[in-house]
Amino acid sequence: MAAGLRVGDALADARARLPALVTADAEPERDAADLLALARWCQRYTPWTRPDEPAGVLLDVTGCAALFGGEAGLLGDLAGRLARRGLGHRLAIADTPGAAWAAARYAAGPSPAVIPAGAGRAALAPLPVEALGLDAVAAAGLRRVGLGRIGDLCALPRAPLVARFGAAVATRLDQALGALPEPVMPLAPAPERRVRLAFAEPIATAEPIAEAARRLLDDLCARLAADGTGAVRLALDFYRVDAEMQRLAVGTARPSRDPAHLFRLLAERLPLVEPGFGIELAMLSLLESAPLAPEPAGRLDVVVPAAPAPAAPRRRPPQEDRAGEVLAMAAELAPLVDRIQNRLGYSAVHRPAPRASHVPERAVAALAPFAPDPPAEAAWPARRAPRPLRLLRRPEPVEATAPVPDDPPVLFRWRTVLYRVRRADGPERIAAEWWREEGGVRDYYRVEDEAGRRFWLYRSGLHDGTATPRWFLHGFFA
């Protein structure tokens, strides 16, 4: 800049003016990834962060500054950590995102800067109109008529300003002054609760890391018990001294506030943590919770005096017995299901439930392990014809040959392999739902080839002269 170079100059012109200029190829994708990582690391100050491309991060620190000794303390801590990381920076805090953006990029004073509450208009007045985030055309148009500072725009009525320069200028001005809202969309929804543990000295070994996880879980579970809720999804974040962050996420099939059980889930992933030069902060976030009834504190022994023999106990209805069995089974299986889900992924563990449809691929729904049962009208149907244990994700076309149009095939080719049919049974006719446009009549056949392999084939369509029927393979029998 001292040599007269400006953003947008041609590289050849810049080298002619400054022969000693050092250049490097731009890497926009890597820059965006680094900026995203920096925005996630800034969640140590507030959960509401997002990248502000091309070279900024926006933080909504409302209600968070008190944890760092006030707004000046928060900015000082952030500035020190960025400096130790080798990142040049300019920081500002203001009442509105637009005012903070303008002060960080265009204010002439030192950084970091704190604009006191209610002083945004005075702080923005001497800044150039480019500080509103306007495009080059709008900013040039304002300067041509002598409106080069934000203060020049503040005194103008909005209607002529919009008529002459468009609604974007007035909108950005009102957002910066707080007259219009400018919501900050974070990277992820803010957690319901967060507990944090800062260390006087960085930790880097397995035992202190595990102990930190235990303490955070004990703290969080105590608060969940007071709220009458249980954790469904948790995230444990470790912030390293080199400004890197690592996250471990776990979930439960049923709400839980048992710190021992939740720690067992986290303990399987704690070996993945790479402490580097040390971890200085651990933070546990409650991403999702659900109501959880109070658990009994312990066994209660009651002494009852002798009495005449009681009458025969009332037999509970079968549905009550079934509900009690399901609850007891869920309580026993929940820890095992949680461990399997966290190892294999939440989408890998489910239970089948009936769906009110005769079409095979739509007759079964995959529910969460302990999701409520479907309505009674979607009960498992009683079928005479057996169904295969395994269905393809979607039926695959085959080339089939049948001696008579409505007979089962005598041979078929699937995935370039020819299969000769030895036995066949069928057909079982299934029609699509009347309210669906796609689909039609299907005739299913159970066939067995010469090697004893059994398949479930169907012919789509009828030999009525409207269209040529096609054959598909849908599943396999054991």
PESULQUI-V545968 format. One record per residue. N is the residue number from 0. RES is the residue in one small letter. NEAR is the number of other C-alpha atoms within 10 Angstrom. D_CENTER is the distance of its C-alpha to the mean C-alpha in Angstrom with 1 decimal. Layout:
n/res/near/d_center
N/RES/NEAR/D_CENTER
N/RES/NEAR/D_CENTER
This chain:
n/res/near/d_center
0/m/6/42.6
1/a/5/46.0
2/a/8/47.3
3/g/8/46.4
4/l/15/43.3
5/r/10/40.6
6/v/6/37.1
7/g/7/37.8
8/d/9/41.1
9/a/10/42.0
10/l/12/41.8
11/a/10/45.5
12/d/11/46.6
13/a/17/44.7
14/r/14/46.3
15/a/10/49.7
16/r/13/49.4
17/l/13/48.0
18/p/10/49.0
19/a/9/47.4
20/l/10/43.9
21/v/7/41.3
22/t/8/38.6
23/a/5/35.5
24/d/5/33.5
25/a/8/30.4
26/e/8/27.0
27/p/10/24.6
28/e/9/21.7
29/r/10/22.2
30/d/14/22.7
31/a/16/19.3
32/a/12/17.6
33/d/14/19.7
34/l/20/19.0
35/l/20/15.2
36/a/16/16.0
37/l/20/18.4
38/a/23/16.1
39/r/23/13.8
40/w/21/17.1
41/c/22/18.2
42/q/20/15.8
43/r/18/18.7
44/y/19/20.4
45/t/18/17.9
46/p/23/14.2
47/w/22/14.8
48/t/26/15.2
49/r/24/14.8
50/p/21/17.0
51/d/15/20.2
52/e/12/21.6
53/p/10/23.9
54/a/11/24.5
55/g/19/23.0
56/v/18/20.3
57/l/19/20.1
58/l/23/19.6
59/d/20/20.1
60/v/17/22.1
61/t/11/23.4
62/g/10/24.5
63/c/15/23.5
64/a/16/26.7
65/a/12/28.8
66/l/11/27.0
67/f/14/28.6
68/g/12/32.0
69/g/13/31.4
70/e/23/30.1
71/a/16/32.7
72/g/14/31.7
73/l/18/28.0
74/l/21/29.1
75/g/18/31.6
76/d/14/29.2
77/l/17/26.7
78/a/19/29.7
79/g/11/31.1
80/r/15/28.0
81/l/16/27.6
82/a/11/31.4
83/r/12/31.3
84/r/13/28.7
85/g/9/31.0
86/l/10/29.0
87/g/9/31.2
88/h/15/29.8
89/r/17/30.7
90/l/20/29.2
91/a/22/29.7
92/i/24/28.8
93/a/23/29.8
94/d/19/29.4
95/t/20/27.4
96/p/22/24.9
97/g/22/27.7
98/a/24/30.3
99/a/24/28.4
100/w/24/27.6
101/a/22/31.3
102/a/28/32.7
103/a/23/30.7
104/r/17/31.8
105/y/17/35.3
106/a/20/36.8
107/a/10/39.9
108/g/9/39.8
109/p/10/38.4
110/s/17/34.8
111/p/17/33.0
112/a/20/34.0
113/v/17/33.4
114/i/19/34.4
115/p/12/35.7
116/a/10/34.6
117/g/12/36.6
118/a/12/37.9
119/g/20/35.4
120/r/16/38.1
121/a/13/40.7
122/a/18/38.4
123/l/27/37.2
124/a/15/40.8
125/p/16/42.1
126/l/20/39.1
127/p/19/39.3
128/v/26/37.8
129/e/19/35.4
130/a/24/33.6
131/l/26/32.2
132/g/17/30.1
133/l/15/32.4
134/d/11/33.0
135/a/9/36.2
136/v/9/38.2
137/a/16/37.6
138/a/20/38.5
139/a/16/41.6
140/g/14/42.7
141/l/20/42.6
142/r/13/44.5
143/r/9/47.2
144/v/8/48.2
145/g/10/48.2
146/l/16/44.8
147/g/19/43.5
148/r/18/42.1
149/i/21/39.5
150/g/18/42.3
151/d/15/44.3
152/l/18/41.6
153/c/16/41.2
154/a/8/44.7
155/l/11/44.5
156/p/10/44.0
157/r/16/40.8
158/a/11/42.5
159/p/11/44.6
160/l/16/41.8
161/v/14/39.6
162/a/9/42.5
163/r/11/43.4
164/f/15/40.2
165/g/13/37.5
166/a/13/34.8
167/a/16/32.4
168/v/22/34.9
169/a/21/35.4
170/t/18/31.7
171/r/19/30.8
172/l/24/33.8
173/d/18/33.0
174/q/18/29.4
175/a/27/30.7
176/l/22/33.3
177/g/18/31.0
178/a/12/32.6
179/l/13/29.5
180/p/13/25.9
181/e/15/23.5
182/p/10/20.0
183/v/13/17.7
184/m/13/14.1
185/p/19/12.0
186/l/15/9.5
187/a/12/6.9
188/p/10/8.5
189/a/15/11.4
190/p/17/11.7
191/e/10/14.4
192/r/15/16.6
193/r/18/17.2
194/v/16/20.2
195/r/18/21.5
196/l/15/24.4
197/a/13/26.3
198/f/11/28.9
199/a/8/32.4
200/e/10/32.5
201/p/17/29.7
202/i/20/29.1
203/a/17/28.8
204/t/13/29.8
205/a/14/28.2
206/e/10/30.0
207/p/12/29.1
208/i/18/25.4
209/a/15/25.5
210/e/11/27.6
211/a/21/25.1
212/a/23/22.3
213/r/19/24.9
214/r/16/25.9
215/l/21/22.4
216/l/23/21.8
217/d/18/25.3
218/d/15/24.7
219/l/22/21.4
220/c/20/22.9
221/a/14/26.0
222/r/16/24.1
223/l/22/22.3
224/a/17/25.7
225/a/9/27.1
226/d/12/24.5
227/g/15/25.0
228/t/19/21.3
229/g/25/19.5
230/a/25/16.3
231/v/19/13.8
232/r/19/10.9
233/l/23/12.1
234/a/19/11.5
235/l/22/14.8
236/d/22/15.4
237/f/26/18.8
238/y/23/20.4
239/r/22/23.3
240/v/19/26.5
241/d/16/25.9
242/a/16/23.0
243/e/17/20.4
244/m/23/17.4
245/q/17/16.0
246/r/15/13.1
247/l/15/13.5
248/a/16/10.9
249/v/23/12.6
250/g/23/12.6
251/t/23/15.6
252/a/23/17.0
253/r/22/18.9
254/p/19/18.7
255/s/24/20.5
256/r/23/22.0
257/d/16/24.2
258/p/19/23.9
259/a/12/25.7
260/h/15/23.4
261/l/24/20.2
262/f/19/22.0
263/r/15/23.0
264/l/22/19.3
265/l/23/18.7
266/a/14/22.2
267/e/12/21.4
268/r/15/19.0
269/l/17/21.0
270/p/11/23.3
271/l/11/20.6
272/v/18/20.8
273/e/16/23.1
274/p/22/24.8
275/g/12/26.7
276/f/12/29.3
277/g/17/27.9
278/i/26/25.1
279/e/20/25.9
280/l/21/23.1
281/a/23/20.7
282/m/20/18.1
283/l/25/16.4
284/s/22/13.7
285/l/20/13.3
286/l/20/9.8
287/e/16/11.2
288/s/21/14.9
289/a/15/17.5
290/p/14/21.3
291/l/17/23.4
292/a/11/27.2
293/p/12/29.4
294/e/9/30.4
295/p/7/34.2
296/a/6/35.5
297/g/6/38.0
298/r/6/40.9
299/l/6/43.4
300/d/6/46.9
301/v/6/49.2
302/v/5/53.0
303/v/6/54.5
304/p/5/58.3
305/a/6/60.2
306/a/6/60.3
307/p/5/61.7
308/a/6/59.9
309/p/6/57.0
310/a/6/56.7
311/a/6/54.6
312/p/6/50.9
313/r/6/49.3
314/r/8/47.4
315/r/8/43.8
316/p/8/42.7
317/p/9/40.9
318/q/9/37.6
319/e/11/37.7
320/d/11/38.3
321/r/11/35.5
322/a/11/33.0
323/g/12/34.2
324/e/12/34.0
325/v/13/30.4
326/l/12/29.4
327/a/11/31.3
328/m/11/29.9
329/a/16/26.3
330/a/13/27.1
331/e/11/28.7
332/l/15/26.1
333/a/18/22.9
334/p/19/23.3
335/l/11/23.9
336/v/20/21.0
337/d/23/18.6
338/r/21/20.2
339/i/15/20.0
340/q/21/16.4
341/n/19/15.5
342/r/14/17.9
343/l/10/17.3
344/g/13/13.7
345/y/18/12.6
346/s/10/13.6
347/a/11/17.0
348/v/17/18.3
349/h/16/19.3
350/r/12/22.6
351/p/12/24.5
352/a/18/25.6
353/p/20/28.2
354/r/20/27.6
355/a/17/30.6
356/s/14/31.4
357/h/14/34.2
358/v/15/32.4
359/p/13/31.3
360/e/14/27.9
361/r/11/27.0
362/a/16/28.8
363/v/18/26.2
364/a/15/22.6
365/a/14/20.1
366/l/17/19.1
367/a/17/17.3
368/p/19/20.1
369/f/17/21.1
370/a/13/20.2
371/p/9/23.2
372/d/11/25.9
373/p/14/26.3
374/p/10/29.2
375/a/9/32.7
376/e/10/33.5
377/a/15/30.9
378/a/13/32.8
379/w/13/33.5
380/p/13/36.5
381/a/6/39.8
382/r/7/40.4
383/r/7/43.7
384/a/11/42.5
385/p/8/40.2
386/r/14/36.8
387/p/15/35.5
388/l/9/33.2
389/r/13/31.0
390/l/16/29.9
391/l/11/28.8
392/r/9/25.4
393/r/11/27.6
394/p/15/31.4
395/e/14/33.0
396/p/17/36.3
397/v/20/39.5
398/e/16/43.1
399/a/20/45.3
400/t/16/49.0
401/a/12/50.7
402/p/9/54.5
403/v/8/54.3
404/p/11/51.6
405/d/12/50.5
406/d/14/51.0
407/p/25/48.3
408/p/24/48.0
409/v/17/50.3
410/l/16/48.1
411/f/21/44.8
412/r/15/42.9
413/w/14/39.2
414/r/9/37.6
415/t/9/41.1
416/v/8/42.5
417/l/14/45.3
418/y/17/45.6
419/r/17/48.8
420/v/20/48.7
421/r/16/51.1
422/r/15/50.2
423/a/18/48.3
424/d/14/47.7
425/g/15/46.7
426/p/18/45.8
427/e/13/43.2
428/r/12/42.6
429/i/16/39.2
430/a/14/38.7
431/a/15/35.5
432/e/14/34.7
433/w/9/36.9
434/w/6/34.2
435/r/8/32.5
436/e/8/34.0
437/e/8/33.1
438/g/13/34.7
439/g/14/38.2
440/v/16/40.5
441/r/23/39.7
442/d/19/42.4
443/y/22/41.0
444/y/21/43.2
445/r/23/43.0
446/v/24/44.7
447/e/19/45.7
448/d/18/46.8
449/e/11/49.6
450/a/10/47.5
451/g/11/46.4
452/r/14/42.9
453/r/20/41.8
454/f/21/39.6
455/w/21/38.5
456/l/28/39.5
457/y/28/39.8
458/r/23/41.7
459/s/19/40.0
460/g/18/42.6
461/l/17/46.2
462/h/11/49.4
463/d/8/50.4
464/g/7/51.0
465/t/8/48.0
466/a/9/45.7
467/t/10/45.9
468/p/15/44.0
469/r/15/41.4
470/w/22/40.6
471/f/21/37.2
472/l/23/36.2
473/h/21/33.6
474/g/22/33.8
475/f/18/35.8
476/f/16/37.9
477/a/8/38.4
